[in-house]
Amino acid sequence: MAESKDSPGTLLWSFPTEFRVSSSPAAGRDQEAIYIGSDDCNVYALTHSGHKIWSTHTGDAIAATPRIGPDGTIYVGSRDHHFYALQSVGGEIKWTHAARAAIYSSAAIDAAGVIYVGADDGLLYALEPDGTVRWSYNTGDRVTSSPVIDDDGHIYVGSWSNRFYCLDRNGESRWTFETGDAVHATAAIGPDGTIYVGSDDGRLYALDREGTLLWSFATDGCVWSKPAIAPDGTLYIGSFDHFLYAIHPDGTKKWAARTRGKVSCSPVTDAEGTVYFGSADGGVYALQPEGKLAWSFKTEGLVLSTPLLLDDGTLIVGSWDHNVYALQT
């Protein structure tokens, strides 16, 4: 007899923290553990069924997404001005790096294990796996954007200086691209190397590898959302204007779906093309590739957390109602 499966959008479990959950979840190797931060100052490791494995306390709220290194080390920044490396078993602190301001940026890790993370002190840091600073680059203003790395080892990151930067692996600037406002968003890199990044000026920009503008797409609100790129090249972004947009690869609008709140998190897609995202209206939404609502789930707080889609179809997401949710897709 076939095993029954819950209907899409069904709550599988929830895990309560002590305060808002702005952080986005990350899965460990083999997806045996889920890691997420909370504004209650803790990093949590949860089982696939929502039970706590361990928690590690920091000195302030954690909005960043945990990243997992090649050896399983958990890396995450805190508003207490520190960047933490944690043991995957037990959550003990291996080392910390002290910045001069809060860390909202989520780390990126290259093939050599070098860790890149931004801070509100305006610096992008490159850290060795033991926490030693390899170099830092001054952007001139807050770095809440999370760095991304391309196949050539180039690092891309935005700043509140209104600029988007491309650096080489030695921390030297290759080029900068200026937008009309702060770049809070994290970039996405397409299969052809095109770089997509949003700005608080309300636009999504498409740039080539040399930083030349290919096109831009205008919304009516800040774009903090990292674009999701579907197999057919469709781009999905959220905007503070309450819409999730589907954009053709040439930068023209495919469709837009309205929510009742700002969409600041990044959408994710599955193999069938379904798009999952949260909104400040408290909803978690699943849209079909043509933009039709497949299902929605209501939380009691803002959903700023980017959902994590596990291999078995479970969707993990945090909410400002203090909970981490697991939903069936």
N, C-alpha and C positions, 0 to 999 in steps of 0.2 A: 504494500500500500504506500502510495507516495506521501511524503511528509508535507503537511499543510503549511502554507506560508501566509503570514499576516498581510492584510491589505496594504497597499502603498500609503504612506503617511501615518501608519499606526505607530504609536509610541511603544518602543521595546523596553526602554528603561530610562530613568533619569538619575543623575547624581547631584546632590546638593553641595554647594560650596557656601562660604560665609558672606560672600558679596558678589558684585557683578562679575560676569564672565565676558570680557572683551576679547581675550586671547582666542586664537584659533587652534583646534586640535591637530596633533601630528601622531602618526602611527610608527611604532618601532619596527624593527626587522621581523618579518613574518607576521606583522600586525598582531602580535601577542599582547602588546600593551599600547595604550593610548595616553599621550601626554598633553596636558593643557594647563595654562596658568589662570589665575583668578585675581580680581582686585582685592581679595582677602590676603594677598601677599604670598600665596602658596603656589608651588608647582605640584600638580597631581599626576600620578601614574595610576591608570585605571585598567582593570581587566576588560576583555571584550564584552563581558556581561555587566559592566558598570560598577564593579566592586573596587574599592581603593586598595592599591598595592602599597603605595607609600606617598608621602607628601613632604616637600622641603620648603621651609619658610624663608622668605627674603625680607628685606626691610621696607618694602613698599609694594604697590600694586604691580601686577604683571599683565601687560597688554600684548606683549610680543608672542609670537608663535614659537614653541620649542622646535629646535632642529636636532636631528640625530646624526652624529658623526659616524665614520666608517667602522669604528670600534664600539659603537653603541653609546658613546658619551652623549648626554643631553645638554644642549647649549641654549641658554635663554637669558634675555636681559630683563632688568627690573627698573621701576621708577626710582629705586634707591641709588641709582647711578652706577650700579655694578652689573657686570656680565658674568654669568655663572656657567661653569662646567660641572655637570652632575654625573655620578655613577648611575648607570641604567638599573643596576640591582641595588636597591636600598635608598637611592637618591642622595647619598653622601656627596658633599661638595669636594670636588677635586681641586679646583682653583677658582679664583675670581679675578676679573680685570676691572679696575676702577676708572670710570670715565669722569668727566667733570659736570655731567648733567644726566637727566633721566634717559633711559633707553626704551624706546618704543619699537625700534627697528628689529626685524627678525633676521637672523644670521643666514649667510650662504656659505657653503663649504666647497672648496675646489678639490680636484682629484688628488692633490698632495696633502689634503687635510688642513690647509690654511683656512681660517675662519674670518669672514668679513662681516662687520656689523656697524651700523651707524648709531649716533647718539645726538641728543639735543645740544651738545657742546659744539655742533657743527662739523664734527670729524667723522670720517669713515675710517675704521680701524681694520688692519689686517693683523690677525693674531696667529701665532704658531699653535700647534696642538697642545703645547704645555702652557699656553697663556701669555708667552712672551710677545711683546709688540714687534711685529716685523716692520710696519710703517703705518703712518696715518696721513690722511689727506683732508685738508681744511676746505670745506665747501662755502664757508662764510655765514651759514645759518643752520637751523635745526635739520637733522636728518632723521625723519620718521619713516621714510621710504626704506624698503628692504632691498639690499643689493641682489642682483642676479648675475650669473656668469655664463658666457657663451662658450662654444666649443674651442675657441682659441685662447680662453683664459681671460678675456676682457671682462671687466666688472662695470656694471651699469647701475647707477643709483641717482635718485632725485634729492633735492634739497629745498628748504623754504627760501633759498636765495632766488627762486624762480627758475633755477637751472637744472638740467638733466645732464649727468656726467658719464663719460666713458673713460675708464682708466685702464692702463695695462697692469700686468701682475706685479709690477714693481712700484705701483702707486703713482705713476706719471700720467698726466692728462693726455688723452688722445684727441678728444674733442668735447665741446659742451654745446648744448642746445637750449636756447632760452625760450621759456613760455611766458604767458601773461600773468602768472601767479605762482604760488608755492607748488612744488611737486611733492605731494605726500604719497602718491601712488607708487606701487611697485610695478616694474615693467614686465612684459612678457615677450619672448622671442619666438617668432614663427619658424616653421620648418625651412623656409628660404632665407632665414637670417634677418628678416624685417623685425624691427623693434617697435613695440607698441607701449605707449605710456600715457597715463592721464594726468591732468593738472587741475588745480583749483580754479583755473580760468574757465573750466567747464568743457574742455576739449580732450578728445583722445587723439594723440599724434602717432603717425606711422613714419618711422625714420629708417633709412638704409644704414648699412654698417659703418658708413663714414659720417653719420649724423645729419644727412641731408633730408629735408622734409619731403615725404612722398604725398601725404595728404593729412587732413585733420577733419575730425567729426565733432560737431558742436552739440552740446546738451545745454540745459538751462540751470545746471548746478555743478558744484565741485565734483570731480571724478577722483575718488580715492581707490576705486576698484581696480585690481589687477585683471586684465582681460583674460577670459578663457577662450581658447582657440579650438574649435571643433575640427574634426577630420576634413570637412569640406571647406575649411578656411573661414567659416563664419566666426566673428568675434562677438563675445558677450561682455558687456560692461554695465555696472550700475552707476547711478548718478544721484546727487543730492536732490534732484528735481523729482524724485520718487519713482523714476522709471528704470527698468532693465531694458537695455537696447541690444538688438541683434543687428550686426553690421556686416555687410558684404566685404570681401577682401579688398575691393576697390574704394572702400570708405563711404559707400552709400548705405542708407538705412534699409534694413530688411523688415524689421518690425520693432515695436516698443510695447512693453507691458507695464501698466501702472500699478503701483502699490500705494499704501496710505502713509508712507514714511520714506525717509532718505534711504538709499541703497548704497552703503559705503563698503560692505564686504565684497569679496571677490566670488563670482559664481564658479561652479564646477559642473562638468558635463560627464555623462556616462557613455557607454559604447553605442547606445541607441539614440544618442543625441538629446536626451532629456537634460534640462538645465536646472540646477539646484542653487538657491541663494536665500539669504535672509534680508529682512528690512527693519528699519527703525519702528515700523508699526507693530513689531512683535511676531510677525509671521515668518515661517519658513515655507518657501514655495518651490514647486516642481512644475516646470513648463515643458510642453512638448516642443519639438524643433520648429514648428510653425508658430509658436507663441501662445498656444492654447493651454489653459491651466489644467494640469494633470491632477494635482492635489495640493493642499496647504495644511500647515500645522500651526496652531496659535500658541505662543508662549506669553508670559505676562510681563515681558520686558523687551527692550530694544535688542535686536539681533544684529550685532556688528561683527560677530565671529564668522569667519569663512568656513563653510561646511567641509567636512572630510568624508569622502566616499570610500568605504572599505571594499575589499574584493568580493565580499559576500553580499554586497548591496546595502549594508547598514550605513546610514548617514549620521555623522556625529556633529553636533553644533552646540555652541554656548549661547546663553542669553543673559541680559541684565537682570532677569528675575532670580539670578544666583545659581541657576542650574545648568548642567551639561545634559543634553538630550541625545538619545539614540533612536532613530526613526527607520522604519522599513521603507525601502524604495521599490 
